[in-house]
Amino acid sequence: MCHDCSPGAAVPPAEAPSRRSFTRFLAAGAGLIVLAACTPEAPAAVAPSSASPTSSTGSAPAPAPESTTAAPPTEVAAPAAPSPAPSPSAALPRQFSLTDPASPWLVVNKHRPLVPADYVPADLVPPAVAMTASGEAALLNSTTAAAAEAMFAAAGRDGVAMVLASGYRSYGTQVGTYNNYVAARGQADADTASARPGYSEHQTGWAFDIVDGGGACSFQPCFADQPAAVWAKANGHRFGFVVRYPWMFHPVTGYYYEPWHLRYIGVEAATDMVARGIFTLEEYFGVEAAPGYP
């Protein structure tokens, strides 16, 4: 550690050479060396990766002879704009419309109304399953009905009693359903529990609500713990169904958790969603979240 880094006294210019003057000269030189040791040394510049290494003797190798042919200037391409990431569903071999109400991949939400608003499926049929629904609510489109029959039968073999409580809902019926919610809760709260007319999955025939055979917790949050809900969440994808409004995803779907509301999208897509750990159709099909109406 340096306690005194000042240089020694200068040698008198006119003094004749002597042992004493030589000693003073050495002392002055030693002082300069000490001063250098106390001064931080600037870091050496880092040679670019393309530079040739020096030889073991410390001298740089002789430069390579210049080429007689001038190399063309290197053209730096502008960075390409990032392309939007494809939705996970784009990896599936079969693709369906996201806007056609007759498509199993239809995405209808608060930003995506049905077109036409009063759409009616052409192939409504009553599925051969246990149900409490009656009238139009006992109907589904033919594809969903066949898948529901297979799913309800499989649940029954596992000792789970699954019951269809509400299927198709026409535009006119949805008007009455929505208005009842508004009258009871106010419009802001109604919009979190019931779709406005022309925005309901029930109108497409692709969705339905279930209850448990034991009758407990129907259309309440505690239904999530009932056998029918637990079984449907774990096995529904095997038959093409997903829980459309999952827990804690209302900022995406616009609706609070509905473990009773099942939506058909096909076995391939439903299985792929589960495998990828994706919970909403908005994310899976690459459309924007719809927390509220525009």
N, C-alpha and C positions, 0 to 999 in steps of 0.2 A: 504494500500500500504506500502511496506517495504522500509524504508530509510536507516536502518543499520541492516544488518542480521548477523553480527559477534557475536559469542557466548561470554558470560560474562567471567570474569577472573576466573581462576581455584582456587579451595579451597586449601590453604596451607596444606600440608600433615600432619605436626606435630602439628597443632594448636589444643588446647583442645576444647572440645565441649562447645559452648557458644551461647548466643542468637545471637551475631554478626556473628559467623561462620555459624550458621543455616540460617541466612538471606542471607549470601553470597551463600550458597548452593542453596537456592530457586532461587536467581537471575541467577545463572549459568544454572539451569534447564529451566528457562523461556527463556533464550537466545537460548538454543537448540531447544525449541519448535518453536520460531520465525524463526530460520534458516530452519527448516523443512517446514514451511508454505511458504517460498520463493523459495523452490526447486520444480520444476515441478515433479509431480508424474508420474511414468511410467504407461501407460494404462494397465489395467488388461487384461490378456489373455482371449479371447472369448472361452468359453467351446464349444466343438463340439455338434451338434444337438442331438447326440445319448446319451450324458451324462445325468445322473439323476439330477434333480434340488435339491438344498439344502433345508433343512427344514426351517421353520419359525424362528427357534432359531439360524440359521446361521451355524449349524453343518451339515456335509454331512451325508446322511443315511448310514446304514451299508451295505457293499457290498453284493450282492446276492451270494448265495452259488454256487461254480463252478459246472458245469455239469460234470457228470461222463463219458459222451460220447463226444468224440472229434467231433466238427463240421467239415464237409468237407471244405477245403479251397475254398474261393470264386474265381471263374474263370472269369476274365475280358475279355469279347469278344472284339476283334479289331473292330473299327468302320467300318461299311460297306461303300464301295465306293458309292458316290451318283449316282443314276441312272439318265440318261438323262430325262428331263421332256418331256412327250408326247406332240405332237403337238395338238392344239385344235381340228383338224379334227378327231383325234383318238377317240373322244367321240361319233362320229356318228355311228349309227348301220351298215350302208352300207359303204364299203370301195372299192376304185377303185385304179388302178395303177397310179403312178405319172410319169411313163416313157413311157407307151404305147400311141402312138399318137391317137389311137382310144378311149382313156379313157377321160371322161369329167374332170377328176382331173389331167390330164397331166400338168406338170410344165415345160415349155420351156422358157429358158432365156439365157443369155450370158455364163452361165456355164453348161447349159443343152441343147445340140443340139438335134434335132430330129433324131431318129434312125428307119428306114434309113433316110439319109439326104434328099433324093428325095421323101419322103412319099407323097402318094396321097390318100385321103379318098375314100372309096369304095362306098359311098352313097351320093354323091353330088347332090343337087336338088336346083331349084330356089324357094325361099320363095314367097308367095303371099302377098307382101308388096310393098309400094311405094318405088321406087328406081331410082337412077340416074346411077347406075352401069350397065355394059353390059358385055357380054362374060363370062369368068370364074369368074370375080369379082361379078357377079350376083348370084353365087352359095354359098351354105352353106351345111354342112353335115345335114342329115335329122333331127336329134334331135335338133340342133340349129335352123334350119329353122322353125320347128313347134313352138318352144318357141318364136322365133322372131315374128311370125304371131300373137300369143296371146298378146305379149307385144305391138306391134304397134297398134293393135286394141284397147287395153285398153287406150293407150295414146290418140288415136283419140277420144274415148268417153269422155276424159277429155279436149278435145279441143286443143290437142298438135299434130302438124304434124311432125312425125318422118320419116326420109327417109334413106334408105340404100344406102351408097355411095361406099363401097368397102367391098367385102366378101372374098371368097377364092382367094388365090394367089399361083400359082404353084412355084416350085423351080426355073424353068427357068425364070418366070416373076420376082421373087424376085431378081435374079441375075441382071436383067436390072434395077429394082427399086433402089437397093442398089448402083449400079455403078453410076447411075445418081446423087444420093446424094453425093457420093465421088467426082465426077467431079465438082459439084457445091460448095461444102463446105469443102472438104478435108476429109480424112478418120476419123480423131479424132472426128470431129463434126458430121459426118454422122453416127457414131456408137451411138450417143445419140438420133438420130431421126429415124433410119431405121435399122431393123435387118439384119444381114448378111444372105445370103442364107443358109437354113437348120436350122435357129434359129428363124423363124417367126411363130407367132401364126396364122397368116392368112393362112399359108400352111396347118393347121390342120382342117380347117372348123369350129372350135369352136369359132372364133372371127370375128368381123366385125366392120366397122366404120359407124357412122351415121352423118347426117347433119340435120339442122332444115328446116322445110318446108318453112320458110321465107327466107332462103338462106344466112343469115348473119353469118359472122365470121367462115365460114367453115374451119376446120383444123387450126384454130388460137386459141391462149389462151383465147380470149374473147368469144369463143364458150361456155365456162363453164357457162355463164350467159344467154344463149339462152334457150327458153322453152324446146326444146327436150333434152338438156343436163341436165337441172335442173330436169326434170321429170324422166329421165333414172337413174340418181344418187339416187333419192329418192324412186323409185319404181322397178328398175330393178331386185332386189333380189327376188321379188314376182314371177318372171318368170325364175329365175336361172342365172341372169346376174350380173356381177360386173364391175366397172370401173377398168380395169386391171392396168393402170399406173396412180395412184392418185397423187394429189398435194403434193410436197415436199418429195416424197418417191423414188426419182431417185437414192439415194445411195443404195437402196435395189433392185429396179427393173432394174436399168440401163438405164431408159428412163425418160425424162421429162414428165410433166403432159399432158395426152391425154384424155380429157373428152369425146372425140368422140369414143374411142376404147373400145368396150364392149366384155366381154368374158363370155361364158357359162360354169358354173361348176355344175349346178343343183340347184333346188329350196332349197333343204335341206341345202347344204353347203353354198350357197349364203346368205340365211336367217341367218344361224348360224354366219357367218362372221359379218354381220351387228349387230346382237344381242351382240356379244362379242366386238364390236368396233375394229375389225382387218381390215386393209386396203389392205394388199398385200397377194398374194398367197404364197409367200416365207415364211412369218411368219405363215400363217394359216396351211400350209401343212408341216411345220417344215424342210424346206430346206434352205441352206445358201443363203445369199444375193449375188447378181450378178451385182455389179456396172460396171464391165468391162469384156472384154474377157480375158481369162487366157493367 
